[in-house]
């Protein structure tokens, strides 16, 4: 399971339909994306990534960090 702070960001995004900033491993590379969390559990997370627009499902261990997008303070 993700650490409690990241879990709070995931819930914030899901409950308010707001984008958050994520640092994640995607195809073996570190990527910074703005995304809306569609769902998550102890093993995986489903996201709608804003640019380029696409849906992805990743292992939760591939999410390295979560934060508010610029100009969003929750």
Rosetta silent file (secondary structure, phi, psi, omega in degrees, C-alpha in Angstrom):
SEQUENCE: XXXXXXXXXXXXXXXXXXXXXXXXXXXXXXXXXXXXXXXXXXXXXXXXXXXXXXXXXXXXXXXXXXXXXXXXXX
SCORE:     score description
SCORE:     0.000 S_00000001
   1 L     0.000  148.063  178.776    0.000    0.000    0.000 S_00000001
   2 L   -67.003  159.961  178.574    1.125    3.558   -0.683 S_00000001
   3 L   -66.976  159.660 -173.787    2.260    5.724    2.190 S_00000001
   4 H   -58.157  -35.325 -179.924   -0.519    7.646    3.994 S_00000001
   5 H   -67.383  -43.506  178.053    0.316   11.015    2.403 S_00000001
   6 H   -64.478  -39.234  177.926    0.136    9.643   -1.141 S_00000001
   7 H   -59.582  -38.304  176.966   -3.119    7.887   -0.259 S_00000001
   8 H   -62.688  -41.134  177.487   -4.553   11.261    0.811 S_00000001
   9 H   -65.393  -41.284  178.468   -3.627   12.754   -2.569 S_00000001
  10 H   -60.163  -46.126  179.899   -5.196    9.795   -4.399 S_00000001
  11 H   -64.960  -41.282  177.106   -8.447   10.203   -2.426 S_00000001
  12 H   -56.174  -47.652 -178.690   -8.439   13.982   -2.969 S_00000001
  13 H   -63.632  -44.967 -178.635   -8.171   13.455   -6.730 S_00000001
  14 H   -66.048  -47.918 -173.892  -10.892   10.772   -6.825 S_00000001
  15 H   -69.892  -31.446 -176.116  -13.383   12.543   -4.554 S_00000001
  16 H  -108.127    0.218 -178.852  -13.050   15.978   -6.168 S_00000001
  17 L    53.963   45.491 -178.427  -12.284   14.896   -9.732 S_00000001
  18 L  -116.327  146.814  177.533   -9.149   17.064   -9.622 S_00000001
  19 L   -75.228  147.554  171.045   -5.780   16.477  -11.220 S_00000001
  20 E  -127.338  163.534  177.308   -2.712   15.876   -9.077 S_00000001
  21 E   -95.345  133.116  179.491    0.947   15.768  -10.027 S_00000001
  22 E  -126.378  141.611  167.517    2.584   12.349   -9.976 S_00000001
  23 E  -107.041  123.756 -175.385    6.155   11.189  -10.410 S_00000001
  24 E  -146.067  164.410  173.484    6.045    7.633  -11.677 S_00000001
  25 E   -91.786  123.407  179.037    7.862    4.924  -13.531 S_00000001
  26 E  -134.225  117.009 -177.917    6.355    4.465  -16.975 S_00000001
  27 L    56.458   40.200  177.281    7.895    2.025  -19.452 S_00000001
  28 L    78.663    6.342 -179.013   11.103    1.946  -17.416 S_00000001
  29 E  -124.129  148.629  175.688   11.473    5.745  -17.348 S_00000001
  30 E   -79.825  131.559 -179.053   10.697    8.315  -14.675 S_00000001
  31 E  -133.759  144.790  172.167    7.872   10.616  -15.788 S_00000001
  32 E  -107.305  124.795 -176.985    6.121   13.602  -14.247 S_00000001
  33 E  -135.842  155.460  167.069    2.435   13.753  -15.160 S_00000001
  34 E  -101.924  129.086 -173.545   -0.745   15.538  -14.201 S_00000001
  35 E  -151.048  156.615  171.853   -3.495   12.981  -13.770 S_00000001
  36 E  -104.566  130.164  178.730   -6.873   12.268  -12.219 S_00000001
  37 E   -78.391  123.862  179.092   -7.048    9.124  -10.110 S_00000001
  38 E   -89.822  -40.454  176.582   -9.905    6.917  -11.295 S_00000001
  39 E  -168.507  157.287  174.045   -9.418    4.120   -8.726 S_00000001
  40 E  -155.253  157.020  174.148   -6.732    2.477   -6.645 S_00000001
  41 L  -142.499 -162.811 -176.901   -6.242   -0.429   -4.277 S_00000001
  42 L   -68.233  -16.643 -173.661   -3.299   -2.058   -2.492 S_00000001
  43 L  -116.828  -30.519 -174.816   -1.756   -3.263   -5.748 S_00000001
  44 E  -143.912  164.292  178.490   -2.639   -0.957   -8.645 S_00000001
  45 E  -135.599  137.619  176.447   -3.794    2.513   -9.608 S_00000001
  46 E  -110.929  131.289 -174.107   -5.860    3.611  -12.618 S_00000001
  47 E  -129.307  152.202  164.609   -5.269    7.123  -13.911 S_00000001
  48 E  -108.654  106.930 -179.989   -6.479    9.491  -16.578 S_00000001
  49 E   -83.782  133.414 -172.610   -3.302   11.290  -17.652 S_00000001
  50 L   -74.669  -39.786 -177.103   -4.011   14.752  -19.037 S_00000001
  51 L  -136.420  122.839  -17.659   -1.186   15.139  -21.589 S_00000001
  52 L   -67.273  147.653 -175.185   -1.279   13.320  -23.893 S_00000001
  53 L   -59.934  123.477  178.070   -4.797   12.225  -22.890 S_00000001
  54 E  -167.716  154.694  173.580   -4.884    8.532  -22.024 S_00000001
  55 E   -98.299  137.033  176.214   -6.016    6.030  -19.406 S_00000001
  56 E  -138.386  151.301  171.671   -3.377    3.861  -17.748 S_00000001
  57 E  -124.404  125.606 -176.102   -3.307    1.247  -15.011 S_00000001
  58 E  -127.564  156.529  169.332   -0.006    0.807  -13.194 S_00000001
  59 E   -63.188  141.065 -178.723    1.291   -1.149  -10.236 S_00000001
  60 H   -59.668  -28.431  178.907    1.052    1.090   -7.184 S_00000001
  61 H   -67.264  -15.009  177.378    4.770    0.584   -6.614 S_00000001
  62 H   -80.183  -10.955  177.342    5.422    2.557   -9.840 S_00000001
  63 E   -88.529  116.450 -174.535    4.085    5.754   -8.228 S_00000001
  64 E   -94.324  -30.405 -175.894    7.071    7.458   -6.610 S_00000001
  65 E  -159.291  153.770  176.884    5.527   10.747   -5.441 S_00000001
  66 E  -140.593  143.226  177.672    2.256   12.698   -5.400 S_00000001
  67 E  -158.226  172.738  174.759    1.506   16.399   -4.898 S_00000001
  68 E   -69.178  152.144  171.942   -0.906   19.139   -5.860 S_00000001
  69 L   -73.115  159.217  178.714   -0.625   20.549   -9.361 S_00000001
  70 L   -54.400  142.223  179.424    0.711   24.131   -9.472 S_00000001
  71 L    72.754    8.089  175.802   -1.813   26.738   -8.232 S_00000001
  72 L  -117.234  121.242 -177.443   -3.899   24.095   -6.437 S_00000001
  73 L  -114.010   13.050  176.685   -3.612   24.080   -2.666 S_00000001
  74 L    78.487    0.000    0.000   -6.415   21.630   -1.909 S_00000001
